[in-house]
Each structure stands twice: as structure tokens, then as C-alpha cells.
Amino acid sequence: MRLGIFETIGLAATLVFAIPVGVFGVETILAGDRLLGGLLVLVAVLMVVLPRRLTTPDDIPAAVAERTVGKAVAPPDEED
């Protein structure tokens, strides 16, 4: 599954916030509080997965722009 430019930037921005939450969750699990740590890891996973699976009204203009850029700039042909 290939990501477009806007999707890649959005994923990187999401990871900036999700990775610290996940790391803190793992550290909390290792410290002995499995419930809180598990919930934090779950929140971190959902922060990354839900935006990829759900479509909101704000996503529609970005999707149109992505298609327009994709049609305007064709990928180069592979030459052997």
C-alpha cells in the first residue's frame, strides 16, 4: 500500500505523538502496572490506525488534491 505525500506527512505527525505514548505504556507495563500500560499502548495504536481507517469531511479536500497531483504528475516509466 503506497502512501501519498499528504498521507505520509499526516502519518509522520501522528507518529510524533503516538510513539511517546506507546513507549510510556511499555515502560508502565514493565514497572508492574499492566492495566494502565496496556491502555496506553492501545491508545497509541489507535492513534495510528483510526485516522487511516476513518474518513472525515476534512479528508475529502485532501483526497481530491492527492488525486489531482497524481494525475498531473505521472510516475516515470521504468526503462530496462
Gaussian input, Z-matrix of N, CA and C with variables (Angstrom, degrees):
# hf/3-21g

backbone

0 1
 N
 C     1     B1
 C     2     B2     1     A1
 N     3     B3     2     A2     1     D1
 C     4     B4     3     A3     2     D2
 C     5     B5     4     A4     3     D3
 N     6     B6     5     A5     4     D4
 C     7     B7     6     A6     5     D5
 C     8     B8     7     A7     6     D6
 N     9     B9     8     A8     7     D7
 C    10    B10     9     A9     8     D8
 C    11    B11    10    A10     9     D9
 N    12    B12    11    A11    10    D10
 C    13    B13    12    A12    11    D11
 C    14    B14    13    A13    12    D12
 N    15    B15    14    A14    13    D13
 C    16    B16    15    A15    14    D14
 C    17    B17    16    A16    15    D15
 N    18    B18    17    A17    16    D16
 C    19    B19    18    A18    17    D17
 C    20    B20    19    A19    18    D18
 N    21    B21    20    A20    19    D19
 C    22    B22    21    A21    20    D20
 C    23    B23    22    A22    21    D21
 N    24    B24    23    A23    22    D22
 C    25    B25    24    A24    23    D23
 C    26    B26    25    A25    24    D24
 N    27    B27    26    A26    25    D25
 C    28    B28    27    A27    26    D26
 C    29    B29    28    A28    27    D27
 N    30    B30    29    A29    28    D28
 C    31    B31    30    A30    29    D29
 C    32    B32    31    A31    30    D30
 N    33    B33    32    A32    31    D31
 C    34    B34    33    A33    32    D32
 C    35    B35    34    A34    33    D33
 N    36    B36    35    A35    34    D34
 C    37    B37    36    A36    35    D35
 C    38    B38    37    A37    36    D36
 N    39    B39    38    A38    37    D37
 C    40    B40    39    A39    38    D38
 C    41    B41    40    A40    39    D39
 N    42    B42    41    A41    40    D40
 C    43    B43    42    A42    41    D41
 C    44    B44    43    A43    42    D42
 N    45    B45    44    A44    43    D43
 C    46    B46    45    A45    44    D44
 C    47    B47    46    A46    45    D45
 N    48    B48    47    A47    46    D46
 C    49    B49    48    A48    47    D47
 C    50    B50    49    A49    48    D48
 N    51    B51    50    A50    49    D49
 C    52    B52    51    A51    50    D50
 C    53    B53    52    A52    51    D51
 N    54    B54    53    A53    52    D52
 C    55    B55    54    A54    53    D53
 C    56    B56    55    A55    54    D54
 N    57    B57    56    A56    55    D55
 C    58    B58    57    A57    56    D56
 C    59    B59    58    A58    57    D57
 N    60    B60    59    A59    58    D58
 C    61    B61    60    A60    59    D59
 C    62    B62    61    A61    60    D60
 N    63    B63    62    A62    61    D61
 C    64    B64    63    A63    62    D62
 C    65    B65    64    A64    63    D63
 N    66    B66    65    A65    64    D64
 C    67    B67    66    A66    65    D65
 C    68    B68    67    A67    66    D66
 N    69    B69    68    A68    67    D67
 C    70    B70    69    A69    68    D68
 C    71    B71    70    A70    69    D69
 N    72    B72    71    A71    70    D70
 C    73    B73    72    A72    71    D71
 C    74    B74    73    A73    72    D72
 N    75    B75    74    A74    73    D73
 C    76    B76    75    A75    74    D74
 C    77    B77    76    A76    75    D75
 N    78    B78    77    A77    76    D76
 C    79    B79    78    A78    77    D77
 C    80    B80    79    A79    78    D78
 N    81    B81    80    A80    79    D79
 C    82    B82    81    A81    80    D80
 C    83    B83    82    A82    81    D81
 N    84    B84    83    A83    82    D82
 C    85    B85    84    A84    83    D83
 C    86    B86    85    A85    84    D84
 N    87    B87    86    A86    85    D85
 C    88    B88    87    A87    86    D86
 C    89    B89    88    A88    87    D87
 N    90    B90    89    A89    88    D88
 C    91    B91    90    A90    89    D89
 C    92    B92    91    A91    90    D90
 N    93    B93    92    A92    91    D91
 C    94    B94    93    A93    92    D92
 C    95    B95    94    A94    93    D93
 N    96    B96    95    A95    94    D94
 C    97    B97    96    A96    95    D95
 C    98    B98    97    A97    96    D96
 N    99    B99    98    A98    97    D97
 C   100   B100    99    A99    98    D98
 C   101   B101   100   A100    99    D99
 N   102   B102   101   A101   100   D100
 C   103   B103   102   A102   101   D101
 C   104   B104   103   A103   102   D102
 N   105   B105   104   A104   103   D103
 C   106   B106   105   A105   104   D104
 C   107   B107   106   A106   105   D105
 N   108   B108   107   A107   106   D106
 C   109   B109   108   A108   107   D107
 C   110   B110   109   A109   108   D108
 N   111   B111   110   A110   109   D109
 C   112   B112   111   A111   110   D110
 C   113   B113   112   A112   111   D111
 N   114   B114   113   A113   112   D112
 C   115   B115   114   A114   113   D113
 C   116   B116   115   A115   114   D114
 N   117   B117   116   A116   115   D115
 C   118   B118   117   A117   116   D116
 C   119   B119   118   A118   117   D117
 N   120   B120   119   A119   118   D118
 C   121   B121   120   A120   119   D119
 C   122   B122   121   A121   120   D120
 N   123   B123   122   A122   121   D121
 C   124   B124   123   A123   122   D122
 C   125   B125   124   A124   123   D123
 N   126   B126   125   A125   124   D124
 C   127   B127   126   A126   125   D125
 C   128   B128   127   A127   126   D126
 N   129   B129   128   A128   127   D127
 C   130   B130   129   A129   128   D128
 C   131   B131   130   A130   129   D129
 N   132   B132   131   A131   130   D130
 C   133   B133   132   A132   131   D131
 C   134   B134   133   A133   132   D132
 N   135   B135   134   A134   133   D133
 C   136   B136   135   A135   134   D134
 C   137   B137   136   A136   135   D135
 N   138   B138   137   A137   136   D136
 C   139   B139   138   A138   137   D137
 C   140   B140   139   A139   138   D138
 N   141   B141   140   A140   139   D139
 C   142   B142   141   A141   140   D140
 C   143   B143   142   A142   141   D141
 N   144   B144   143   A143   142   D142
 C   145   B145   144   A144   143   D143
 C   146   B146   145   A145   144   D144
 N   147   B147   146   A146   145   D145
 C   148   B148   147   A147   146   D146
 C   149   B149   148   A148   147   D147
 N   150   B150   149   A149   148   D148
 C   151   B151   150   A150   149   D149
 C   152   B152   151   A151   150   D150
 N   153   B153   152   A152   151   D151
 C   154   B154   153   A153   152   D152
 C   155   B155   154   A154   153   D153
 N   156   B156   155   A155   154   D154
 C   157   B157   156   A156   155   D155
 C   158   B158   157   A157   156   D156
 N   159   B159   158   A158   157   D157
 C   160   B160   159   A159   158   D158
 C   161   B161   160   A160   159   D159
 N   162   B162   161   A161   160   D160
 C   163   B163   162   A162   161   D161
 C   164   B164   163   A163   162   D162
 N   165   B165   164   A164   163   D163
 C   166   B166   165   A165   164   D164
 C   167   B167   166   A166   165   D165
 N   168   B168   167   A167   166   D166
 C   169   B169   168   A168   167   D167
 C   170   B170   169   A169   168   D168
 N   171   B171   170   A170   169   D169
 C   172   B172   171   A171   170   D170
 C   173   B173   172   A172   171   D171
 N   174   B174   173   A173   172   D172
 C   175   B175   174   A174   173   D173
 C   176   B176   175   A175   174   D174
 N   177   B177   176   A176   175   D175
 C   178   B178   177   A177   176   D176
 C   179   B179   178   A178   177   D177
 N   180   B180   179   A179   178   D178
 C   181   B181   180   A180   179   D179
 C   182   B182   181   A181   180   D180
 N   183   B183   182   A182   181   D181
 C   184   B184   183   A183   182   D182
 C   185   B185   184   A184   183   D183
 N   186   B186   185   A185   184   D184
 C   187   B187   186   A186   185   D185
 C   188   B188   187   A187   186   D186
 N   189   B189   188   A188   187   D187
 C   190   B190   189   A189   188   D188
 C   191   B191   190   A190   189   D189
 N   192   B192   191   A191   190   D190
 C   193   B193   192   A192   191   D191
 C   194   B194   193   A193   192   D192
 N   195   B195   194   A194   193   D193
 C   196   B196   195   A195   194   D194
 C   197   B197   196   A196   195   D195
 N   198   B198   197   A197   196   D196
 C   199   B199   198   A198   197   D197
 C   200   B200   199   A199   198   D198
 N   201   B201   200   A200   199   D199
 C   202   B202   201   A201   200   D200
 C   203   B203   202   A202   201   D201
 N   204   B204   203   A203   202   D202
 C   205   B205   204   A204   203   D203
 C   206   B206   205   A205   204   D204
 N   207   B207   206   A206   205   D205
 C   208   B208   207   A207   206   D206
 C   209   B209   208   A208   207   D207
 N   210   B210   209   A209   208   D208
 C   211   B211   210   A210   209   D209
 C   212   B212   211   A211   210   D210
 N   213   B213   212   A212   211   D211
 C   214   B214   213   A213   212   D212
 C   215   B215   214   A214   213   D213
 N   216   B216   215   A215   214   D214
 C   217   B217   216   A216   215   D215
 C   218   B218   217   A217   216   D216
 N   219   B219   218   A218   217   D217
 C   220   B220   219   A219   218   D218
 C   221   B221   220   A220   219   D219
 N   222   B222   221   A221   220   D220
 C   223   B223   222   A222   221   D221
 C   224   B224   223   A223   222   D222
 N   225   B225   224   A224   223   D223
 C   226   B226   225   A225   224   D224
 C   227   B227   226   A226   225   D225
 N   228   B228   227   A227   226   D226
 C   229   B229   228   A228   227   D227
 C   230   B230   229   A229   228   D228
 N   231   B231   230   A230   229   D229
 C   232   B232   231   A231   230   D230
 C   233   B233   232   A232   231   D231
 N   234   B234   233   A233   232   D232
 C   235   B235   234   A234   233   D233
 C   236   B236   235   A235   234   D234
 N   237   B237   236   A236   235   D235
 C   238   B238   237   A237   236   D236
 C   239   B239   238   A238   237   D237

   B1=1.4426
   B2=1.5230
   B3=1.3153
   B4=1.4540
   B5=1.5154
   B6=1.3169
   B7=1.4562
   B8=1.5192
   B9=1.3322
   B10=1.4560
   B11=1.5240
   B12=1.2976
   B13=1.4664
   B14=1.5239
   B15=1.3400
   B16=1.4535
   B17=1.5280
   B18=1.3239
   B19=1.4648
   B20=1.5273
   B21=1.3199
   B22=1.4626
   B23=1.5261
   B24=1.3168
   B25=1.4676
   B26=1.5212
   B27=1.3277
   B28=1.4636
   B29=1.5128
   B30=1.3254
   B31=1.4658
   B32=1.5208
   B33=1.3158
   B34=1.4718
   B35=1.5267
   B36=1.3229
   B37=1.4670
   B38=1.5208
   B39=1.3134
   B40=1.4649
   B41=1.5159
   B42=1.3173
   B43=1.4616
   B44=1.5287
   B45=1.3432
   B46=1.4674
   B47=1.5284
   B48=1.3192
   B49=1.4605
   B50=1.5332
   B51=1.3278
   B52=1.4615
   B53=1.5314
   B54=1.3211
   B55=1.4663
   B56=1.5278
   B57=1.3352
   B58=1.4775
   B59=1.5268
   B60=1.3258
   B61=1.4663
   B62=1.5276
   B63=1.3294
   B64=1.4617
   B65=1.5165
   B66=1.3305
   B67=1.4662
   B68=1.5259
   B69=1.3345
   B70=1.4623
   B71=1.5289
   B72=1.3237
   B73=1.4611
   B74=1.5147
   B75=1.3254
   B76=1.4708
   B77=1.5325
   B78=1.3275
   B79=1.4634
   B80=1.5269
   B81=1.3200
   B82=1.4601
   B83=1.5213
   B84=1.3267
   B85=1.4665
   B86=1.5242
   B87=1.3373
   B88=1.4648
   B89=1.5242
   B90=1.3487
   B91=1.4607
   B92=1.5225
   B93=1.3312
   B94=1.4534
   B95=1.5104
   B96=1.3156
   B97=1.4645
   B98=1.5259
   B99=1.3238
   B100=1.4605
   B101=1.5216
   B102=1.3172
   B103=1.4638
   B104=1.5253
   B105=1.3130
   B106=1.4629
   B107=1.5267
   B108=1.3154
   B109=1.4604
   B110=1.5172
   B111=1.3195
   B112=1.4625
   B113=1.5119
   B114=1.3368
   B115=1.4626
   B116=1.5270
   B117=1.3171
   B118=1.4666
   B119=1.5258
   B120=1.3163
   B121=1.4638
   B122=1.5308
   B123=1.3259
   B124=1.4629
   B125=1.5308
   B126=1.3320
   B127=1.4637
   B128=1.5236
   B129=1.3165
   B130=1.4625
   B131=1.5320
   B132=1.3192
   B133=1.4656
   B134=1.5279
   B135=1.3246
   B136=1.4625
   B137=1.5255
   B138=1.3283
   B139=1.4651
   B140=1.5297
   B141=1.3118
   B142=1.4613
   B143=1.5341
   B144=1.3182
   B145=1.4630
   B146=1.5353
   B147=1.3111
   B148=1.4620
   B149=1.5288
   B150=1.3183
   B151=1.4680
   B152=1.5317
   B153=1.3097
   B154=1.4646
   B155=1.5243
   B156=1.3468
   B157=1.4596
   B158=1.5217
   B159=1.3278
   B160=1.4552
   B161=1.5205
   B162=1.3211
   B163=1.4552
   B164=1.5152
   B165=1.3090
   B166=1.4561
   B167=1.5283
   B168=1.3194
   B169=1.4685
   B170=1.5280
   B171=1.3200
   B172=1.4667
   B173=1.5266
   B174=1.3132
   B175=1.4551
   B176=1.5295
   B177=1.3104
   B178=1.4608
   B179=1.5304
   B180=1.3505
   B181=1.4776
   B182=1.5274
   B183=1.3180
   B184=1.4650
   B185=1.5233
   B186=1.3287
   B187=1.4621
   B188=1.5272
   B189=1.3242
   B190=1.4649
   B191=1.5265
   B192=1.3273
   B193=1.4644
   B194=1.5254
   B195=1.3100
   B196=1.4705
   B197=1.5279
   B198=1.3214
   B199=1.4670
   B200=1.5235
   B201=1.3375
   B202=1.4555
   B203=1.5189
   B204=1.3277
   B205=1.4617
   B206=1.5193
   B207=1.3271
   B208=1.4607
   B209=1.5116
   B210=1.3444
   B211=1.4599
   B212=1.5202
   B213=1.3199
   B214=1.4550
   B215=1.5281
   B216=1.3076
   B217=1.4586
   B218=1.5273
   B219=1.3103
   B220=1.4554
   B221=1.5154
   B222=1.3401
   B223=1.4606
   B224=1.5306
   B225=1.3167
   B226=1.4705
   B227=1.5328
   B228=1.3315
   B229=1.4625
   B230=1.5155
   B231=1.3225
   B232=1.4656
   B233=1.5224
   B234=1.3043
   B235=1.4625
   B236=1.5122
   B237=1.3111
   B238=1.4719
   B239=1.4964
   A1=108.42
   A2=116.32
   A3=121.13
   A4=109.54
   A5=115.13
   A6=121.38
   A7=109.44
   A8=115.49
   A9=120.39
   A10=109.85
   A11=114.74
   A12=120.07
   A13=110.94
   A14=116.47
   A15=120.16
   A16=111.46
   A17=116.63
   A18=120.65
   A19=111.04
   A20=116.97
   A21=120.66
   A22=111.11
   A23=116.63
   A24=120.31
   A25=110.30
   A26=117.16
   A27=120.72
   A28=112.41
   A29=116.72
   A30=120.35
   A31=110.78
   A32=117.09
   A33=119.91
   A34=110.94
   A35=117.13
   A36=120.25
   A37=111.21
   A38=116.84
   A39=120.68
   A40=111.15
   A41=116.99
   A42=120.97
   A43=112.18
   A44=116.20
   A45=119.64
   A46=110.02
   A47=117.23
   A48=121.12
   A49=112.58
   A50=118.20
   A51=121.35
   A52=112.65
   A53=117.88
   A54=120.19
   A55=112.12
   A56=120.03
   A57=118.09
   A58=113.35
   A59=117.44
   A60=120.35
   A61=109.87
   A62=117.20
   A63=120.72
   A64=112.92
   A65=116.54
   A66=120.17
   A67=110.57
   A68=116.26
   A69=119.32
   A70=110.39
   A71=117.14
   A72=120.60
   A73=112.14
   A74=116.74
   A75=120.07
   A76=110.54
   A77=116.83
   A78=119.61
   A79=111.44
   A80=116.67
   A81=120.91
   A82=110.76
   A83=117.43
   A84=120.77
   A85=110.00
   A86=116.53
   A87=120.14
   A88=112.22
   A89=116.63
   A90=120.02
   A91=111.84
   A92=117.51
   A93=120.32
   A94=115.55
   A95=119.16
   A96=121.22
   A97=108.24
   A98=115.41
   A99=120.66
   A100=112.79
   A101=117.89
   A102=120.12
   A103=110.91
   A104=117.29
   A105=120.96
   A106=110.71
   A107=117.61
   A108=120.88
   A109=112.48
   A110=115.95
   A111=120.06
   A112=112.34
   A113=115.64
   A114=119.22
   A115=111.52
   A116=116.81
   A117=119.96
   A118=111.71
   A119=117.06
   A120=120.00
   A121=109.74
   A122=117.03
   A123=121.12
   A124=110.82
   A125=116.99
   A126=120.69
   A127=110.33
   A128=117.95
   A129=121.21
   A130=111.20
   A131=116.64
   A132=120.17
   A133=110.35
   A134=116.50
   A135=119.97
   A136=111.95
   A137=117.15
   A138=120.37
   A139=110.96
   A140=116.90
   A141=120.62
   A142=110.75
   A143=117.34
   A144=120.87
   A145=112.59
   A146=118.20
   A147=120.19
   A148=114.19
   A149=119.94
   A150=117.21
   A151=113.57
   A152=118.06
   A153=121.16
   A154=111.43
   A155=117.29
   A156=121.10
   A157=113.98
   A158=117.92
   A159=121.44
   A160=110.72
   A161=115.79
   A162=121.28
   A163=107.99
   A164=115.97
   A165=121.49
   A166=109.14
   A167=118.34
   A168=119.62
   A169=113.09
   A170=117.15
   A171=119.40
   A172=112.31
   A173=118.16
   A174=121.73
   A175=112.90
   A176=117.20
   A177=120.26
   A178=112.02
   A179=120.90
   A180=118.45
   A181=112.67
   A182=117.68
   A183=120.19
   A184=110.87
   A185=117.28
   A186=120.50
   A187=110.73
   A188=116.75
   A189=120.27
   A190=110.11
   A191=117.18
   A192=120.39
   A193=110.96
   A194=116.90
   A195=120.96
   A196=110.61
   A197=116.82
   A198=120.11
   A199=111.17
   A200=116.16
   A201=120.23
   A202=111.25
   A203=116.81
   A204=120.61
   A205=110.09
   A206=117.11
   A207=120.50
   A208=112.70
   A209=117.33
   A210=120.15
   A211=112.16
   A212=116.80
   A213=120.68
   A214=111.79
   A215=116.60
   A216=121.51
   A217=108.15
   A218=115.82
   A219=120.42
   A220=110.70
   A221=117.26
   A222=118.82
   A223=110.23
   A224=117.79
   A225=119.59
   A226=110.81
   A227=113.66
   A228=118.63
   A229=109.84
   A230=114.31
   A231=119.18
   A232=108.85
   A233=115.22
   A234=120.12
   A235=108.75
   A236=115.02
   A237=120.15
   A238=111.21
   D1=118.44
   D2=-178.49
   D3=-92.47
   D4=140.86
   D5=177.35
   D6=-101.46
   D7=143.84
   D8=175.10
   D9=-81.00
   D10=-179.36
   D11=-177.97
   D12=-63.24
   D13=-48.77
   D14=-177.85
   D15=-65.74
   D16=-38.80
   D17=179.32
   D18=-66.25
   D19=-38.24
   D20=178.94
   D21=-65.85
   D22=-43.18
   D23=178.24
   D24=-64.82
   D25=-41.36
   D26=177.86
   D27=-63.87
   D28=-40.64
   D29=178.00
   D30=-65.48
   D31=-41.00
   D32=178.70
   D33=-63.50
   D34=-40.48
   D35=178.16
   D36=-65.52
   D37=-38.41
   D38=177.35
   D39=-65.56
   D40=-41.55
   D41=-179.17
   D42=-65.48
   D43=-29.97
   D44=177.93
   D45=-58.88
   D46=-35.10
   D47=-179.56
   D48=-92.64
   D49=-32.53
   D50=-174.50
   D51=-77.14
   D52=-35.49
   D53=-177.19
   D54=-62.91
   D55=-46.85
   D56=177.72
   D57=-62.08
   D58=-36.28
   D59=177.79
   D60=-64.90
   D61=-43.61
   D62=178.84
   D63=-65.02
   D64=-41.52
   D65=179.06
   D66=-64.82
   D67=-41.92
   D68=177.83
   D69=-64.73
   D70=-36.36
   D71=176.40
   D72=-62.89
   D73=-43.42
   D74=178.55
   D75=-65.55
   D76=-41.23
   D77=177.78
   D78=-63.85
   D79=-36.83
   D80=178.19
   D81=-67.36
   D82=-38.97
   D83=176.19
   D84=-62.67
   D85=-44.99
   D86=-179.61
   D87=-66.69
   D88=-25.53
   D89=178.23
   D90=-79.58
   D91=-10.28
   D92=175.12
   D93=116.03
   D94=-11.83
   D95=-179.91
   D96=-95.67
   D97=86.97
   D98=-173.29
   D99=-71.89
   D100=-34.30
   D101=-178.22
   D102=-65.83
   D103=-54.06
   D104=-179.70
   D105=-63.19
   D106=-43.29
   D107=179.33
   D108=-62.30
   D109=-42.10
   D110=177.99
   D111=-64.18
   D112=-40.10
   D113=177.53
   D114=-64.97
   D115=-38.89
   D116=178.72
   D117=-66.84
   D118=-40.21
   D119=176.86
   D120=-65.03
   D121=-40.43
   D122=177.60
   D123=-62.00
   D124=-43.09
   D125=177.67
   D126=-61.27
   D127=-42.57
   D128=179.87
   D129=-63.02
   D130=-41.79
   D131=178.80
   D132=-65.90
   D133=-42.93
   D134=179.95
   D135=-66.10
   D136=-31.28
   D137=177.66
   D138=-62.26
   D139=-30.57
   D140=-178.87
   D141=-90.28
   D142=-40.19
   D143=-172.39
   D144=-78.70
   D145=-44.18
   D146=-174.22
   D147=-61.16
   D148=-44.31
   D149=178.39
   D150=-62.89
   D151=-26.15
   D152=177.86
   D153=-76.89
   D154=-27.67
   D155=-175.70
   D156=-95.61
   D157=-28.75
   D158=-177.00
   D159=-96.96
   D160=142.89
   D161=175.18
   D162=-112.07
   D163=124.70
   D164=178.98
   D165=-111.11
   D166=165.24
   D167=178.21
   D168=-59.62
   D169=-26.52
   D170=177.90
   D171=-71.56
   D172=-20.01
   D173=-178.29
   D174=-80.09
   D175=-19.67
   D176=-174.56
   D177=-65.68
   D178=-47.66
   D179=177.46
   D180=-61.65
   D181=-36.48
   D182=178.30
   D183=-65.72
   D184=-38.50
   D185=178.96
   D186=-66.38
   D187=-39.57
   D188=177.71
   D189=-65.11
   D190=-43.44
   D191=178.53
   D192=-63.41
   D193=-39.26
   D194=179.56
   D195=-62.94
   D196=-43.37
   D197=178.85
   D198=-65.61
   D199=-40.17
   D200=-179.92
   D201=-63.35
   D202=-45.03
   D203=178.06
   D204=-64.56
   D205=-39.33
   D206=179.62
   D207=-63.87
   D208=-34.92
   D209=178.97
   D210=-79.25
   D211=-32.98
   D212=-177.91
   D213=-74.51
   D214=-35.52
   D215=-178.56
   D216=-114.59
   D217=100.77
   D218=-179.54
   D219=-80.78
   D220=142.74
   D221=177.09
   D222=-66.11
   D223=146.94
   D224=-179.25
   D225=-67.65
   D226=146.94
   D227=177.72
   D228=-72.90
   D229=144.12
   D230=178.33
   D231=-80.89
   D232=126.97
   D233=177.90
   D234=-114.98
   D235=129.96
   D236=-179.00
   D237=-87.49

